[in-house]
Amino acid sequence: MSDRRPTEYPFILGLEKKTDVIPGHFSDVMQFKTNNNWIVKEFRRYDDLYLFRKQIKSEDDILRVHGRRLNTFIPEHHLIFGTNDKGEKIGFIAMRKVIGEDLSRMNTVSKELVGQLEDTLSAAVELYRLTAEALGNGYFPDLFPPQEDMTVRFGNMMWGKVEDKLGLYTVDTFPLLSMSDAENISRRLVLAVKSFESEKGVKISPEFVEKITRELIEIDKNHKRGR
């Protein structure tokens, strides 16, 4: 390990260019795990660097290239492939910690949060459009994770601060949903909006919801015409 690298995060310099997954040992990963400003998620399915690159790294590249707007709502993160405390090879993502509250658990929300939720959804639709055009398949972040009561809700988002910046952050970005199914996304989006309005006591502009669902359907129509 180079002595020129910062002692607090010994592999951050190599990750800044994001040209590849950076190999790391458990002692390296612990630099993030023991720092309160970071959280570390383990991807136990990936015990092979090739598989980790194939899905997690490739999806991070998709976000970096086609999801620049959406990335403004995702905390700084770094990908590492290394060993855990048991010596098992595992992929890791280290992400800046959001100090705040899970959106799905909040009882009341501000107008500012609603505005940022709309901005996040618009950015997600943009990602879907750009990936459908460039890759032949639309990608969409998992903003409607499964719920125990089977209700469709917005999720994988937190309202809080990363360092001193307050905002709505998308905190569970992988895997991306590769579905190219605008009707399904639109249906879940409308159901999530209804749950959000009912549980939080706020309104999301019906015109906005109609606009982005119409955009999703139009993206698929244009994509199918171009085949």
C-alpha positions in Angstrom: 0.0 0.0 0.0 1.5 3.3 -1.1 2.5 5.7 1.7 1.4 8.6 -0.5 -2.2 7.7 -0.1 -4.3 9.2 2.8 -4.0 7.1 5.9 -7.7 7.4 6.7 -8.9 6.0 3.4 -6.0 4.2 1.8 -7.7 3.4 -1.5 -9.7 6.5 -2.2 -7.2 8.0 -4.6 -7.4 5.0 -6.9 -11.2 5.1 -6.8 -11.6 8.7 -7.8 -11.2 7.9 -11.5 -13.7 5.0 -11.2 -11.9 3.1 -14.0 -12.3 -0.2 -12.2 -13.2 -1.9 -9.0 -10.3 -1.5 -6.5 -9.1 -4.6 -4.7 -9.0 -4.2 -1.0 -8.3 -6.2 2.1 -10.5 -6.4 5.2 -8.2 -3.9 6.9 -8.9 -1.5 4.1 -12.7 -2.0 4.2 -12.5 -1.4 8.0 -11.2 2.1 7.3 -14.7 2.8 6.1 -16.6 0.6 8.6 -15.0 2.3 11.6 -15.7 5.8 10.3 -19.1 7.2 11.2 -19.3 9.2 8.0 -19.5 6.0 5.9 -21.6 2.8 5.6 -20.5 -0.4 4.0 -22.8 -2.9 2.2 -21.6 -6.4 1.5 -22.7 -8.2 -1.7 -22.4 -11.8 -0.6 -23.6 -13.2 -3.9 -20.3 -12.1 -5.5 -17.4 -14.3 -4.5 -15.7 -13.7 -7.9 -14.3 -10.4 -9.1 -15.6 -11.0 -12.6 -19.2 -11.4 -11.4 -18.9 -8.3 -9.2 -17.6 -6.3 -12.2 -20.2 -7.8 -14.5 -23.2 -6.6 -12.5 -22.4 -4.1 -9.8 -19.5 -2.3 -11.6 -21.4 -2.3 -14.9 -24.4 -0.8 -13.3 -22.3 1.8 -11.6 -20.9 2.7 -15.0 -24.4 3.0 -16.3 -25.3 5.4 -13.6 -22.0 7.3 -14.1 -22.5 7.7 -17.9 -26.3 7.9 -18.3 -27.5 8.9 -14.8 -25.5 12.1 -14.2 -28.7 13.9 -13.0 -29.8 11.0 -10.8 -26.3 10.8 -9.4 -26.8 14.1 -7.8 -29.3 12.4 -5.4 -26.9 9.5 -4.6 -24.2 9.9 -1.9 -20.6 9.5 -2.9 -19.7 5.9 -3.1 -16.8 3.6 -3.9 -16.7 -0.1 -5.0 -14.2 -2.5 -3.5 -13.7 -6.2 -4.0 -11.8 -7.9 -1.2 -12.0 -10.1 1.8 -14.2 -9.9 4.9 -13.2 -10.7 8.5 -13.5 -14.4 7.8 -11.2 -14.2 4.7 -14.1 -14.7 2.3 -14.0 -12.9 -1.0 -16.9 -10.4 -1.2 -17.8 -7.3 -3.0 -18.4 -4.1 -1.0 -19.8 -0.7 -1.6 -18.8 2.1 0.7 -21.2 5.0 0.7 -21.3 8.3 2.5 -23.7 8.0 5.4 -27.0 9.9 5.4 -27.8 11.2 8.8 -31.6 11.3 8.8 -34.7 9.2 8.4 -35.9 6.6 5.9 -38.6 8.1 3.7 -40.9 5.2 4.2 -40.9 5.7 8.0 -41.5 9.4 8.0 -44.9 10.5 9.3 -44.7 14.1 8.0 -42.7 15.6 5.1 -41.9 19.1 4.0 -42.7 20.8 0.7 -38.9 20.8 0.1 -38.8 17.0 0.4 -41.8 16.7 -2.0 -40.0 18.9 -4.5 -36.8 16.8 -4.3 -38.9 13.6 -4.6 -40.3 15.0 -7.9 -36.8 15.9 -9.0 -35.6 12.4 -8.2 -38.4 10.8 -10.2 -37.7 13.1 -13.1 -34.0 12.1 -13.0 -35.0 8.4 -12.9 -37.2 8.8 -16.0 -34.3 10.5 -17.7 -32.1 7.5 -16.9 -34.7 5.2 -18.3 -34.9 7.2 -21.5 -31.1 7.5 -22.0 -30.4 3.8 -21.3 -33.3 2.8 -23.6 -31.8 4.9 -26.4 -28.2 4.0 -25.9 -28.4 0.4 -24.6 -31.6 -0.9 -26.0 -33.0 -1.5 -22.6 -34.4 0.9 -20.1 -32.9 1.0 -16.6 -34.7 2.4 -13.6 -33.6 2.7 -9.9 -35.5 0.5 -7.4 -37.6 3.2 -5.8 -40.4 0.8 -5.0 -38.9 -2.0 -2.9 -41.1 -4.9 -1.7 -43.0 -4.1 1.5 -44.2 -6.6 4.1 -47.8 -5.5 3.8 -47.5 -5.7 -0.1 -48.3 -2.0 -0.4 -46.4 -0.2 -3.1 -44.4 2.6 -1.5 -41.5 4.8 -2.3 -38.4 3.4 -0.7 -34.6 3.1 -0.7 -34.5 6.9 0.0 -33.6 8.9 3.0 -34.2 12.5 4.0 -31.2 13.9 5.9 -27.7 15.3 5.7 -24.6 14.0 4.0 -21.9 16.0 5.8 -23.7 19.5 5.8 -25.9 19.1 2.8 -29.6 18.4 3.5 -31.6 16.6 0.9 -33.4 13.5 -0.3 -30.9 10.7 -1.1 -31.2 7.4 -3.0 -29.3 5.1 -0.8 -29.8 1.6 -2.2 -28.8 1.9 -5.9 -27.9 -1.7 -6.8 -29.2 -3.7 -8.5 -30.8 -1.4 -11.1 -34.1 -2.6 -12.5 -33.6 -3.6 -16.1 -37.1 -4.1 -17.3 -37.9 -1.9 -20.3 -41.5 -2.1 -19.1 -42.8 1.4 -18.8 -46.4 0.3 -18.1 -45.2 -1.7 -15.0 -43.1 1.2 -13.8 -45.9 3.7 -14.4 -48.4 1.5 -12.5 -46.1 1.1 -9.5 -45.2 4.8 -9.6 -48.9 5.8 -9.4 -49.6 3.4 -6.6 -46.5 4.7 -4.7 -47.8 8.2 -5.1 -51.2 7.3 -3.7 -49.6 5.6 -0.7 -47.3 8.6 -0.1 -50.2 11.1 -0.2 -52.4 8.9 2.1 -49.7 8.2 4.7 -47.9 11.6 4.7 -50.9 13.8 4.2 -49.4 15.8 1.3 -50.1 16.0 -2.4 -47.8 15.4 -5.4 -49.0 17.4 -8.4 -51.3 15.2 -10.5 -50.0 17.1 -13.6 -46.5 16.0 -12.7 -47.5 12.4 -12.2 -49.3 12.3 -15.5 -46.4 14.0 -17.2 -43.7 11.5 -16.1 -45.9 8.4 -16.6 -46.8 9.7 -20.1 -43.0 10.2 -20.8 -42.3 6.6 -19.7 -44.9 5.1 -22.1 -43.7 7.4 -24.9 -40.1 6.2 -24.4 -41.1 2.6 -24.8 -43.2 3.4 -27.9 -40.3 5.3 -29.5 -37.9 2.5 -28.6 -40.1 -0.2 -30.2 -40.6 1.9 -33.3 -36.8 2.1 -33.7 -36.2 -1.6 -33.5 
